[in-house]
Amino acid sequence: MITGVRLIIIGRQGAGKGTQCLRMSRHYVVPHISTGDMLRAAVREGTELGRLAEQVIQAGQLVGDDIMIRLVAERLEQDDARTRGYILDGFPRTVTQAEALDSMSGDRPVDAVIDIDVPRAMVIERISARRTCRDCGMNYTAKGIEHSPWICDSCGGDVVQRADDTPDAINRRLDLYETQTSPLLDYYDRQGRLTVVDGSASPDEVFARLTAAIDAVRRRA
Ligand code: AMP
């Protein structure tokens, strides 16, 4: 098995990034670095960053580039990311963040940039049913009646609907994705670094497609 890798995962909210990144982090034995999870943890802990991010997240807006770039730069300097690599989920979200990541990566460039592509109508359906563990970020799908309280199988945390998974906030985040994050796809595509993986299949099938695509890119390197 190939271990250690540096990956960027892009895709609409609800494309399955969280679920697939958790699986890939176990497969490649690298940390899953989700900026959304980091911000939600900061909100829960009531840190200065959390107080600043809370309103922005609830409104479905983006936290400022400077703050996000500093947060990720600090995280990538930690030993696990320096030695093993990482799976970046939710960062970069803008071209400014992508340029900053390129310059901070230096002699340890990203191996692959993957877009998990799922049509907008399908992600709206998925996000409406999404429930997330407050502690570890594991995602679940609500099917009809919900157990209350719902306890995470993985860590025992509370499984809840995210405050920004309401229909209004979902639509705002998807609009924002089209305007601010889609240019990222052009940015990486122009440099020949983008691999698009169809994410509209079952989680197992998408996982198989992702690892095949990543391993193929790494063999070519
Ligand atoms: P996510 O869990 O990736 O959907 O992120 C949840 C929210 O956190 C987003 O809607 C943004 O408000 C904020 N966020 C996460 N990552 C970033 C980023 N790279 N740049 C700006 N805001 C971010």
Residues whose N, C-alpha, C, O or C-beta is under 5 A from the ligand:
A	BS01	AMP	T35 G36 D37 L39 V56 I57 G60 Q61 L62 V63 M68 G90 F91 P92 R93
